[in-house]
Amino acid sequence: MRELIEGFFDFNHRHRGDVIMLLAEMPTLADLGLVDRVLGWRTRLTHLICGPSPTLEQQARAILALGGLQDVCMQFPDAPVGELKAAAVAGALDALGR
């Protein structure tokens, strides 16, 4: 579980500039059907985190954890990566109840 969360942080931190650019182009992404694809990725990650039949509470916690990690990467671009990762991963695991 921790490895998946840490990997998700690493990916989002590494590509935070791209994610910010994509958010600015949200209407275009919606027109291209990419929003649905991103939501599908989150659903697959939720199943990796919670198993194949997660409860609503588990799904909500997983989305909070994943979305929170993404937000932290964008909100604190100048923070030391090691400190930011440690705080974000701990918060995500707390959100997941782990």
C-alpha positions in Angstrom: 0.0 0.0 0.0 2.7 2.5 1.0 4.7 1.8 -2.2 1.6 2.5 -4.4 0.9 5.8 -2.5 4.6 6.8 -2.7 4.7 6.0 -6.4 1.6 8.1 -7.0 3.2 11.0 -5.1 6.4 10.6 -7.1 4.5 10.6 -10.4 2.4 13.6 -9.6 5.4 15.6 -8.2 7.5 14.8 -11.3 4.6 15.9 -13.6 3.0 18.7 -11.6 3.6 21.3 -14.3 1.9 19.1 -16.8 -1.1 18.5 -14.5 -1.4 22.3 -13.9 -1.4 22.9 -17.6 -4.1 20.2 -18.1 -6.3 21.7 -15.5 -6.2 25.0 -17.3 -7.5 23.2 -20.4 -10.3 21.3 -18.7 -13.0 22.1 -21.2 -10.8 20.8 -24.1 -10.0 17.7 -22.1 -13.7 17.1 -21.5 -14.5 17.5 -25.2 -11.8 14.9 -26.0 -13.3 12.5 -23.4 -10.1 12.5 -21.3 -11.8 13.4 -18.1 -13.6 10.1 -18.2 -10.3 8.3 -18.8 -8.8 10.1 -15.7 -11.7 9.1 -13.6 -11.3 5.5 -14.8 -7.7 5.6 -13.7 -8.8 6.7 -10.3 -11.3 3.9 -10.1 -8.6 1.4 -10.9 -6.3 2.8 -8.3 -9.1 2.7 -5.8 -9.5 -1.0 -6.5 -5.8 -1.5 -6.1 -5.9 0.2 -2.7 -9.2 -1.1 -1.4 -9.8 -4.4 -3.3 -12.4 -5.3 -5.9 -15.6 -4.5 -3.9 -14.8 -1.4 -1.8 -17.5 0.2 0.4 -18.5 3.8 -0.3 -16.4 4.8 2.7 -13.3 3.1 1.4 -13.8 4.6 -2.0 -14.3 8.1 -0.5 -11.1 7.7 1.6 -9.2 6.5 -1.5 -10.3 9.5 -3.6 -9.4 11.9 -0.7 -6.0 10.3 -0.4 -5.3 10.4 -4.2 -6.7 13.8 -4.8 -5.0 15.2 -1.7 -1.6 13.9 -2.9 -2.1 15.6 -6.3 -3.1 18.8 -4.6 -0.2 18.8 -2.3 2.2 18.4 -5.2 0.8 21.5 -7.0 0.3 23.6 -3.9 3.8 23.4 -2.5 6.2 23.5 -5.6 9.1 24.9 -3.6 8.9 22.7 -0.6 11.7 20.2 0.0 10.6 17.0 -1.8 11.6 14.6 1.0 9.7 16.6 3.6 6.7 17.1 1.3 6.5 13.4 0.4 6.7 12.3 4.0 3.9 14.6 5.1 1.7 13.8 2.0 2.2 10.1 2.2 1.4 10.1 6.0 -1.7 12.2 5.4 -2.9 9.9 2.6 -2.4 6.8 4.7 -4.3 8.5 7.5 -7.1 9.3 5.1 -7.2 5.6 4.2 -7.2 4.6 7.9 -3.9 2.9 7.7 
